[in-house]
Amino acid sequence: MFGDVIMVSGVGGDVTITPARPPYRVEAFPTVVETVAVEQARQRPSRLLLAQHRVVPFVGRDGDLAEVAEWMGRPGGVLVRLIHAAGGQGKTRLAGHVADAWAKAGWTVWRVLHEPVFTGGYRMDLPAGGGLLVVVDYADRWSVSHLQSLLTHLTSMNVQAGVTVRVLLLARSTTAWWPALRTRLRSDHQVEATSQPLPPLGEQVDRGVLYRQARDRFAAAMDVADADRLRPPPNLTDDTFGQVLSVHMAALVAVDAHRRNTAAPTGPHALSSYLLDRERDHWYALHHRPVEPRQTPPEVMGRTVYLATLTAAVPRDTATDLLHRVGLTAPAATTIIDDHRFCYPPEDHRTVFQALQPDRLGEDLIALSTPGHRHTGDEDGWDSDDWTVTAVEHLLRFDTDPPPWAAHAVTVLVETARRWDHVATDILYPVLRTHPHLALAAGGTTITRLATIPGIGPDVLDAINGVLPTDRHVDLDIAAATITTALTPHRLTATTDPAEHARLHSTHARRLANAGLRDQALTPAEEAAGICRRLAEASPAAFLPDLAASLNNLGILLSDLGRREEALPPVEEAAGIYRRLAEASPAAFLPDLAASLNNLGMRLSDLGRRQEALTPVEEAVAIRRRLAEASPAAYLPDLATSLNTLGILLAEVGRREEALPPAEEAAGIYRRLAEASPAAYLPDLATSLNTLGILLSDLGRREEALPPAEEAAGIYRRLAEASAVTGNVGRFQAAVLAGV
């Protein structure tokens, strides 16, 4: 079940009931080819480029297909594979070919659509035999938490129903979001996640063969004779034709121009301009036809198509609001929406404003309609429209929260700006400087794509950095890491203050580590510690606290990277510094000493020195107990953390009876904290309950062990389905399920 009013899962044993609604929609992968009538193809040639029509059969890529087939056949209950390439490279077509092949082999194939706004519950039948292949397009536009929610659900299906699951993600980019997601899948879900680049056209596919095949298919679809006389453009070997879509566009334009007895352009922007002109011809014909003409003038229809390409599909009421926002009020909004729906039928019948596709053509419409591009005035160019500048401003204006369509609009603008400089400098950057929260609405992966646009100004990134959360955030950690990576060199050169350099390196390291990029975080963490050491040698009173903090962070990072022997010295040194500081100023540094001692105990335990680890952890518990008695609100969470650690360590050295009281006390504290603040402390409560259940079981008190283990499993299942936690769901959920 996906997203019904009440979701029921795990009926074979425990039953979990949750009101959580998944941010995606699952449906059967379409197997019926949508044919295009000859007259429709002649009216709007661009629709022949869409993957769902499969006008041109999939050809070549034998090596890529063999690699996917090998991955599909690997052992493992759940495997994830990312196929990534630039837009127009053929990712969707390859996925369709793979889906067809495995459906014929007896597999069930689903596709998953990102649907942040819930639109109703439904059910999907699990495979009766074979496995389950799940295809997720535009994966880099999903938030990490939403992808984790989906993969948690699919992993649960594998565990509960024994279904073999293969998840095929499709994306343009792998920057930042993929390494972070892959790390979490491997460490927290124990799911193997691999990537496969789809290279530009080269040895696997002959461009001339691809052009001729597409030419012949397009000619048949439009009933055009003598198309075999059409030769590939002379610049077909240029880098601009390194994508499948570029070659297909050249063939399509050549065939249509031949039918209309006109010259075919060959430049990439000119191909788009030609196809957009054919869209405009269609709007004109509909408006001026003698029988039942559509009332929307071509100019208004063009602006509506521009608007719909930015916002994508929306409910009718929202579309009405959008038209009024951008000044499209004549004819009436209902008429404009109906006429646009007639030209561009929506994929989802509950919505209107289907975007112009393929994506590249829609992005080129945005770019060519925006004044300032270098092809203005070209004989075969598309006329720009100064309305677009103010339209984007009105579209994205808000008072309190960004509007629901902002995420898609900003994402489209970012992707367009990566190929069209004037869209970046004249539209996107000014909007984000004024309203940086729009970037947050678009999500971490879009911010990452934005931050890696060549030549982006630090002022734009500074504006976004200023509204990023200061604490960890599963959907924005990746963005924070990418922005900090881009800004840190600029900020380092802007100051000669070594203390500020240390702070910048420390922030950079922390944000990289939060995003799961720990190997990249090590260098700035070491830089921060080195600078702090030199400062502390020159001025101990001022900088010893900074040195201790940087050493603590460095030790934790080294431990997380598996370099446990190297992690111990900096942690020991940090604890020693904090002890001296706390002796001189207890009120200021006792909390830091307790945290450092707890960290030291964990590092000693990692090295198998558990008996030695007890001493610092017991001291941490004692300090934090005194602090919590004086200020419960501030220090009870820290006390619970140390108590849980102490319980685990006592059990590991065989003192299970002594381990039980601190474990029970930790669970009790976390229960009270979770009652007051569920979002913050439910994960910790589940962890402590899990520890308590294991301890009781190890003591032979299995009947008493079951309730806390069951409660922990239930909490983690709810949190995972709601995407309320970051990286630990898979690991602890698997542990709890095994324990139960």
C-alpha positions in Angstrom: 0.0 0.0 0.0 1.2 3.5 -0.8 -0.3 6.5 0.9 -3.8 5.4 1.8 -5.5 7.0 4.8 -4.3 4.2 6.9 -1.2 2.2 5.8 -1.0 -1.4 6.9 2.2 -3.2 6.5 3.9 -6.3 7.9 0.6 -8.2 8.2 2.5 -11.5 8.6 3.4 -10.5 12.2 3.4 -7.1 13.8 1.1 -4.5 12.3 2.1 -0.9 12.0 -0.5 1.8 11.4 0.7 5.2 10.3 -0.8 8.3 8.8 2.4 9.1 7.0 2.0 9.8 3.3 4.9 9.0 1.0 6.2 11.8 -1.2 6.1 9.7 -4.3 3.7 7.8 -6.5 4.3 4.3 -7.7 2.7 2.9 -10.9 3.2 0.2 -13.4 5.9 1.0 -16.0 4.1 1.9 -19.2 4.4 -0.9 -21.7 1.9 0.3 -24.3 3.5 2.6 -26.9 1.5 5.8 -27.5 1.4 6.1 -31.3 1.2 9.6 -32.9 -1.0 10.0 -35.9 0.5 11.4 -39.1 -1.5 14.7 -38.9 -0.5 15.2 -35.2 3.1 14.6 -36.0 3.0 17.1 -38.8 1.3 19.7 -36.6 3.8 19.3 -33.8 6.9 17.4 -34.9 8.6 17.7 -31.4 6.2 15.1 -29.9 8.0 12.5 -32.0 11.1 13.1 -29.8 9.4 11.9 -26.6 10.6 8.6 -25.2 7.1 7.3 -24.6 6.3 7.3 -28.3 9.3 5.1 -29.1 9.3 6.3 -32.7 13.0 5.6 -33.1 13.9 2.1 -31.7 16.7 1.8 -29.2 20.0 1.1 -30.9 23.6 0.5 -29.9 24.8 0.9 -26.3 25.5 -2.8 -26.2 28.2 -2.4 -23.6 26.0 -0.2 -21.4 23.1 -2.8 -21.6 25.5 -5.6 -20.8 26.7 -3.8 -17.7 23.1 -3.2 -16.6 22.2 -6.9 -17.2 25.3 -8.0 -15.2 24.1 -5.8 -12.3 20.6 -7.1 -12.5 21.9 -10.6 -12.1 24.1 -10.0 -9.1 23.1 -11.7 -5.8 21.4 -9.6 -3.2 17.9 -8.8 -2.1 18.0 -5.1 -2.9 20.5 -3.4 -5.3 20.6 0.2 -6.4 22.2 1.4 -9.7 22.5 5.1 -10.8 22.6 5.8 -14.6 23.8 9.3 -15.1 24.5 11.5 -18.1 23.7 15.0 -19.4 20.1 15.7 -20.6 19.3 14.2 -24.0 21.9 11.4 -23.7 19.3 8.7 -23.8 18.9 7.7 -20.1 15.1 7.4 -20.2 15.2 5.4 -23.5 17.8 3.0 -22.1 15.7 2.5 -19.0 12.6 1.8 -21.2 14.6 -0.8 -23.1 15.8 -2.4 -19.9 12.3 -2.4 -18.5 10.9 -4.1 -21.6 13.5 -6.8 -21.6 13.1 -7.7 -18.0 9.3 -7.5 -18.1 9.5 -10.2 -20.9 11.7 -12.2 -18.6 8.9 -12.3 -16.0 9.9 -9.4 -13.8 7.4 -6.8 -12.6 8.4 -3.2 -13.5 7.3 -0.1 -11.6 8.1 3.5 -12.2 8.1 6.0 -9.3 7.1 9.6 -9.8 8.2 12.3 -7.3 4.9 13.7 -5.8 5.7 15.9 -2.8 2.0 16.9 -2.6 -0.1 13.9 -1.7 -2.9 13.1 -4.2 -4.6 10.0 -2.7 -3.9 6.4 -1.7 -3.7 3.4 -4.0 -2.3 -0.2 -4.1 0.2 -2.1 -6.1 0.3 -5.8 -6.4 3.6 -7.5 -5.5 5.2 -9.8 -8.1 3.7 -13.3 -8.2 7.1 -14.5 -9.6 10.4 -13.1 -10.8 11.7 -9.9 -9.3 10.8 -6.2 -9.1 12.5 -3.6 -11.1 11.8 0.0 -9.9 12.7 2.9 -12.2 13.2 6.4 -10.8 13.7 9.2 -13.3 15.0 12.7 -12.3 16.5 11.1 -9.1 18.8 14.1 -8.7 15.7 16.4 -8.2 14.4 14.3 -5.3 15.4 15.3 -1.8 17.7 12.8 -0.1 15.1 12.1 2.6 12.4 11.3 0.0 14.8 8.8 -1.8 15.6 7.3 1.6 11.9 6.9 2.3 11.3 5.1 -0.9 14.3 2.8 -0.5 13.4 2.1 3.1 9.9 1.0 1.9 11.4 -1.2 -0.9 13.9 -2.7 1.5 11.1 -3.5 3.9 9.2 -5.2 1.1 12.2 -7.3 0.4 12.5 -8.4 4.1 8.8 -9.0 4.6 7.8 -10.5 1.3 11.1 -11.9 0.0 10.9 -9.9 -3.2 14.1 -9.4 -5.1 14.3 -5.7 -5.8 16.4 -3.7 -8.3 16.2 0.1 -8.2 17.4 2.0 -11.3 17.9 5.7 -10.7 18.3 8.1 -13.6 19.9 11.5 -13.1 21.9 14.2 -14.9 24.3 14.9 -12.1 26.1 12.9 -9.4 27.7 15.9 -7.7 27.5 15.6 -3.9 24.0 14.1 -3.6 25.0 10.7 -4.9 28.1 10.1 -2.8 26.1 11.0 0.3 23.1 8.8 -0.6 25.4 5.9 -1.6 27.2 6.1 1.8 24.0 6.1 3.7 22.6 3.2 1.7 25.7 1.1 2.3 26.3 1.9 5.9 22.8 2.3 7.2 20.7 0.0 5.0 23.4 -2.5 3.9 22.3 -1.9 0.3 24.9 -2.0 -2.5 24.7 1.2 -4.5 26.7 1.6 -7.7 26.8 4.1 -10.5 27.2 3.8 -14.3 27.9 6.8 -16.5 26.2 6.9 -19.9 29.0 8.3 -22.1 28.4 10.6 -25.0 28.0 9.1 -28.4 31.2 7.5 -29.4 32.4 4.0 -30.2 29.2 2.3 -29.0 26.9 4.2 -31.4 27.8 5.5 -34.9 26.2 8.9 -35.3 25.7 8.5 -39.0 23.8 5.3 -38.5 21.8 6.9 -35.6 20.9 9.8 -37.8 19.8 7.7 -40.8 17.7 5.4 -38.6 16.0 8.4 -36.9 15.5 10.1 -40.3 13.7 7.1 -41.8 11.5 6.6 -38.7 10.5 10.3 -38.6 9.8 10.3 -42.3 7.5 7.2 -41.9 5.8 8.9 -38.9 5.1 12.0 -40.9 4.5 10.2 -44.2 7.3 12.0 -46.0 8.7 10.6 -49.2 12.3 10.7 -50.5 13.7 11.3 -47.1 16.5 8.8 -47.8 18.1 11.6 -49.9 18.7 13.7 -46.8 22.3 13.6 -45.7 23.6 14.1 -42.1 24.6 17.7 -41.3 28.3 18.4 -41.9 29.0 19.2 -38.3 27.5 15.9 -37.0 30.9 14.9 -35.5 31.1 18.1 -33.4 30.7 17.9 -29.6 27.3 19.6 -29.9 26.0 16.4 -31.4 27.4 14.1 -28.7 23.9 13.4 -27.4 21.3 11.1 -28.8 18.7 13.8 -28.6 20.8 16.3 -30.6 21.1 13.8 -33.4 17.4 13.0 -33.3 16.5 16.7 -33.4 18.8 17.2 -36.5 17.1 14.3 -38.2 13.6 15.4 -37.3 14.2 19.0 -38.4 15.7 17.8 -41.7 12.7 15.6 -42.5 10.1 18.3 -41.6 12.0 21.0 -43.5 12.1 18.6 -46.5 8.4 18.1 -46.3 7.8 21.9 -46.2 10.4 22.5 -48.9 12.5 24.8 -46.7 16.2 24.8 -45.7 17.0 22.9 -42.5 19.3 24.6 -39.9 22.1 22.7 -38.3 23.2 24.6 -35.2 21.9 23.3 -31.9 20.1 26.5 -30.9 18.7 26.8 -34.5 17.3 23.3 -34.3 15.4 24.3 -31.1 14.3 27.6 -32.7 12.9 25.6 -35.7 10.9 23.2 -33.6 9.6 26.1 -31.4 8.5 27.9 -34.6 6.6 24.7 -35.5 4.9 24.8 -32.1 3.9 28.4 -32.8 2.6 27.5 -36.2 0.3 25.0 -34.5 -0.9 27.6 -32.0 -1.6 30.0 -34.9 -3.5 27.3 -36.9 -5.7 26.4 -33.9 -6.5 30.1 -33.3 -7.4 30.8 -36.9 -9.0 27.5 -38.1 -12.5 28.1 -39.5 -14.3 25.5 -37.4 -14.2 25.8 -33.6 -11.1 28.0 -33.4 -9.3 28.1 -30.0 -9.7 31.5 -28.5 -6.2 32.0 -27.1 -4.0 34.1 -29.4 -0.6 32.6 -30.3 1.3 35.2 -28.3 -0.6 34.4 -25.2 -0.3 30.6 -25.8 3.5 31.0 -26.2 3.7 32.8 -22.8 1.5 30.2 -21.2 3.7 27.4 -22.6 6.7 29.3 -21.1 4.9 29.5 -17.8 3.9 25.8 -17.7 7.4 24.8 -18.5 8.6 26.6 -15.4 5.9 25.4 -13.1 5.1 22.0 -14.5 1.7 20.3 -13.9 -0.5 22.0 -11.2 -4.2 21.8 -10.2 -6.5 24.0 -12.2 -7.1 26.5 -9.4 -3.3 27.0 -9.1 -3.0 27.5 -12.8 -5.6 30.3 -12.6 -3.6 32.0 -9.9 -0.4 31.7 -11.9 -2.0 33.3 -15.0 -3.2 36.3 -12.9 0.3 36.6 -11.2 2.0 37.0 -14.6 -0.6 39.2 -16.2 -2.2 36.7 -18.6 -5.8 37.7 -18.1 -7.2 37.9 -21.6 -8.9 35.8 -22.7 -10.3 34.4 -19.5 -8.0 32.1 -17.4 -10.4 29.2 -18.0 -10.1 29.6 -21.7 -6.3 29.8 -21.7 -6.1 26.7 -19.5 -8.5 24.7 -21.7 -6.7 25.8 -24.9 -3.3 24.9 -23.4 -4.7 21.6 -22.2 -5.9 20.9 -25.8 -2.4 21.6 -27.2 -0.5 19.8 -24.4 -2.7 17.1 -22.8 -1.4 16.5 -19.2 0.1 13.1 -18.3 -2.0 13.3 -15.1 -5.7 14.0 -15.8 -6.0 15.7 -12.4 -3.7 18.5 -13.4 -3.2 21.1 -16.1 -0.1 22.9 -17.5 1.9 20.1 -19.0 5.4 21.3 -19.5 6.9 21.5 -23.0 9.1 18.4 -23.6 11.7 17.1 -24.2 13.3 18.9 -21.3 16.0 20.4 -23.5 13.4 21.9 -25.8 11.6 23.4 -22.8 14.8 24.8 -21.4 15.7 26.3 -24.8 12.2 27.9 -24.9 13.0 29.6 -21.6 16.4 30.7 -22.8 15.5 31.9 -26.3 12.4 33.7 -25.0 14.5 35.6 -22.4 16.2 38.8 -23.8 20.0 38.9 -23.9 21.1 35.7 -25.5 23.8 35.8 -28.2 21.5 34.6 -31.0 19.2 37.6 -30.8 18.6 38.8 -34.4 19.6 35.6 -36.1 17.6 35.0 -39.2 16.5 31.5 -38.0 16.3 32.6 -34.3 13.3 32.6 -31.9 12.1 36.1 -30.9 12.7 37.0 -27.3 10.0 38.5 -25.2 10.7 41.2 -22.5 7.5 39.9 -20.7 9.6 37.0 -19.4 11.8 39.1 -17.1 8.9 40.5 -15.1 6.9 37.2 -15.4 9.6 35.3 -13.5 9.7 38.0 -10.8 6.0 37.9 -10.3 5.9 34.1 -10.4 8.4 33.7 -7.6 7.4 36.6 -5.4 6.3 35.6 -1.9 5.7 37.2 1.5 6.3 34.3 4.0 6.9 31.0 2.4 7.9 30.2 -1.2 4.9 29.1 -3.4 4.5 25.4 -4.1 5.6 25.8 -7.8 8.9 27.5 -6.8 10.9 24.3 -6.4 10.2 23.2 -10.0 10.7 26.7 -11.4 14.0 27.3 -9.8 15.2 23.8 -10.8 14.3 24.5 -14.5 16.0 27.9 -14.3 19.2 26.3 -12.8 19.3 23.6 -15.5 18.7 26.2 -18.2 21.4 28.5 -16.7 24.0 25.8 -17.0 23.8 26.1 -20.8 22.6 29.7 -21.2 24.7 32.4 -19.4 22.1 35.2 -19.8 19.5 33.2 -17.9 21.9 32.9 -15.0 23.0 36.5 -14.8 19.8 38.3 -15.8 17.1 36.1 -14.3 18.3 33.4 -11.8 21.0 35.2 -9.8 19.0 38.4 -9.2 16.0 36.4 -8.0 18.1 34.3 -5.6 19.9 37.3 -4.2 16.6 38.9 -3.3 14.8 35.7 -2.3 17.5 33.1 -1.2 14.8 30.9 0.4 13.7 30.0 -3.1 16.9 27.9 -3.4 16.0 26.0 -0.2 12.6 25.3 -1.6 14.2 23.7 -4.7 16.2 21.4 -2.5 19.8 20.3 -1.9 20.5 18.7 -5.2 19.3 21.8 -7.2 21.5 24.0 -4.9 24.4 21.7 -5.7 23.8 22.1 -9.4 23.5 25.9 -8.9 26.8 26.1 -6.9 28.7 24.3 -9.6 27.6 26.6 -12.5 30.9 28.0 -13.9 31.5 31.6 -12.9 28.7 31.9 -10.3 29.3 34.8 -8.1 30.1 34.4 -4.4 27.4 36.9 -3.6 24.7 34.5 -4.8 26.1 31.7 -2.7 26.5 34.0 0.3 22.8 34.9 0.2 21.8 31.2 0.1 24.4 30.3 2.8 22.8 32.9 5.1 19.5 31.0 5.1 20.8 27.5 5.4 20.0 25.7 8.7 22.8 25.9 11.2 22.2 22.3 12.4 22.2 19.1 10.4 19.4 18.8 7.8 19.1 15.6 5.8 17.8 17.4 2.7 20.2 20.4 2.8 23.4 18.9 4.2 24.6 18.2 0.7 23.8 21.8 -0.4 25.6 23.2 2.6 28.7 21.2 1.9 28.8 22.2 -1.8 28.2 25.9 -1.0 30.9 25.9 1.7 33.3 24.2 -0.7 32.7 27.0 -3.2 32.8 29.8 -0.7 35.7 28.8 1.5 38.5 29.7 -1.0 37.0 33.2 -1.5 36.7 33.7 2.3 40.2 32.5 3.0 41.7 35.0 0.6 39.5 37.8 2.1 41.2 37.7 5.5 44.7 37.2 6.9 43.4 36.3 10.4 44.6 32.8 11.3 41.8 32.3 13.8 39.2 33.1 11.1 41.1 30.7 8.8 40.7 28.0 11.4 37.0 28.7 11.8 36.5 28.5 8.0 38.3 25.2 7.7 36.4 23.8 10.7 33.0 24.8 9.3 34.0 23.4 5.9 35.0 20.1 7.5 31.8 19.9 9.6 29.5 20.5 6.6 31.3 17.9 4.5 31.1 15.4 7.3 27.4 16.1 7.8 26.8 15.4 4.1 28.6 12.0 4.4 31.7 13.2 2.6 34.1 12.3 5.4 37.1 11.6 3.2 36.9 15.1 1.8 36.3 16.6 5.3 39.6 15.2 6.6 41.9 17.8 5.0 40.1 20.9 6.3 39.7 19.3 9.7 43.5 18.7 9.8 44.1 22.3 8.6 41.8 23.7 11.4 43.6 21.6 14.1 47.1 22.7 12.8 46.2 26.4 12.8 44.6 26.1 16.3 47.7 24.4 17.6 50.0 27.2 16.4 47.6 29.8 17.8 47.4 28.0 21.2 51.2 27.8 21.4 51.4 31.5 21.0 48.4 32.4 23.2 47.1 29.4 25.3 44.5 31.3 27.3 42.8 32.5 24.1 43.0 29.4 21.9 43.4 26.2 23.9 39.6 25.7 23.8 39.6 26.0 20.0 42.5 23.5 19.8 40.6 21.0 22.0 37.4 21.3 19.9 39.3 20.9 16.7 41.2 17.8 18.0 37.9 16.3 19.2 36.4 16.8 15.7 39.4 15.4 14.0 39.4 12.3 16.2 35.7 11.6 15.5 36.3 12.1 11.8 39.3 9.7 11.7 37.2 7.1 13.6 34.3 7.4 11.2 36.8 6.8 8.3 37.9 3.6 10.0 41.3 5.0 11.0 40.8 4.2 14.7 44.4 3.9 15.8 45.0 7.4 14.4 41.8 8.7 16.0 42.8 8.1 19.6 45.8 10.5 20.1 43.8 13.7 19.2 40.9 12.6 21.3 43.2 11.9 24.3 44.9 15.3 23.8 41.5 17.0 23.7 40.4 15.4 26.9 43.6 16.4 28.6 43.2 20.1 27.5 39.6 20.2 28.6 40.5 18.7 32.0 43.0 21.5 32.6 40.5 24.1 31.4 37.8 22.7 33.6 40.0 22.7 36.7 40.6 26.4 36.1 37.0 27.3 35.1 34.5 24.5 35.9 31.4 26.4 34.9 32.7 27.2 31.5 34.4 23.9 30.6 32.9 20.9 32.6 30.3 20.3 29.8 33.1 20.1 27.2 35.2 17.8 29.4 32.2 15.5 29.8 31.7 15.4 26.0 35.4 14.8 25.4 35.5 12.0 28.0 32.5 10.3 26.4 34.2 10.6 23.0 37.4 9.1 24.5 35.5 6.2 25.9 34.0 5.4 22.5 37.3 5.6 20.7 38.9 3.2 23.2 36.0 0.9 22.8 36.4 1.0 19.0 39.9 -0.3 19.5 38.7 -3.2 21.7 40.1 -1.5 24.9 36.6 -1.7 26.6 37.9 -2.0 30.1 39.9 1.2 29.8 36.9 2.8 28.1 34.8 2.5 31.2 36.8 5.0 33.2 36.3 8.1 31.1 32.6 7.2 30.4 31.9 6.7 34.1 33.5 10.1 34.7 31.4 11.6 31.9 28.2 10.2 33.5 29.1 11.6 36.9 29.8 15.1 35.5 26.7 15.1 33.4 24.6 13.9 36.3 25.7 16.9 38.4 25.1 19.3 35.4 21.6 17.8 34.8 20.7 18.2 38.4 21.5 21.8 38.2 20.0 22.4 34.8 17.9 19.5 33.5 16.7 21.2 30.3 20.2 21.8 29.2 22.0 18.6 30.2 19.5 15.7 30.5 20.0 14.7 26.8 23.8 14.5 27.4 23.3 12.5 30.5 21.1 10.0 28.6 23.8 9.7 25.9 26.5 8.9 28.4 24.2 6.4 30.3 23.4 4.6 27.1 27.1 4.4 26.3 28.0 3.2 29.8 25.3 0.4 29.6 26.7 -0.8 26.3 30.3 -0.8 27.6 29.4 -2.7 30.8 27.7 -5.3 28.8 30.6 -5.6 26.4 33.0 -6.4 29.3 30.6 -9.0 30.7 29.0 -6.9 33.5 25.5 -7.3 32.1 23.7 -7.0 35.5 25.5 -3.7 36.1 24.7 -2.6 32.6 21.0 -2.7 33.1 20.4 0.3 35.5 22.1 2.9 33.2 20.4 1.5 30.2 17.0 1.7 31.9 17.7 5.2 33.2 18.7 6.3 29.7 15.5 4.9 28.2 13.5 6.6 30.9 15.1 10.0 30.2 14.7 9.7 26.5 11.0 8.7 26.9 10.3 12.0 28.8 12.3 14.0 26.3 10.5 12.4 23.4 7.1 13.1 24.9 8.0 16.8 25.0 9.8 16.9 21.6 9.2 13.8 19.4 11.0 15.0 16.3 14.2 15.6 18.3 14.3 12.6 20.6 12.2 9.7 19.1 15.3 8.3 17.3 17.3 8.4 20.6 14.4 6.7 22.4 14.4 3.9 19.8 18.2 3.5 20.2 18.0 3.3 23.9 15.0 0.9 23.8 16.9 -1.3 21.4 19.9 -1.4 23.7 17.7 -2.2 26.7 16.0 -5.0 24.8 19.3 -6.6 23.8 20.6 -6.3 27.4 17.5 -8.0 28.8 17.7 -10.7 26.2 21.4 -11.3 27.0 20.4 -11.7 30.7 18.0 -14.4 29.7 15.0 -12.2 30.4 13.5 -12.7 27.0 9.9 -12.0 27.8 10.9 -8.7 29.2 13.2 -8.0 26.3 10.4 -8.2 23.7 8.4 -5.1 24.5 11.2 -2.5 24.3 12.5 -4.2 21.1 9.0 -4.1 19.5 8.6 -0.5 20.6 11.9 0.4 19.0 11.0 -1.3 15.8 7.7 0.5 15.6 9.3 3.9 16.2 12.0 3.4 13.6 9.5 2.1 11.1 7.3 5.2 11.6 10.3 7.5 11.4 11.6 5.9 8.2 8.3 6.0 6.5 7.9 9.7 7.4 11.5 10.5 6.4 12.0 12.1 9.8 15.5 10.9 10.5 18.7 11.1 8.6 21.2 8.3 8.4 20.6 5.8 11.1 17.2 4.4 10.2 18.3 1.5 8.1 21.0 0.4 10.4 18.9 0.4 13.6 15.8 -0.8 11.9 17.7 -3.8 10.6 19.1 -4.4 14.0 15.8 -4.1 15.7 14.0 -6.4 13.3 16.8 -9.0 13.8 16.4 -8.6 17.5 12.7 -9.0 17.4 
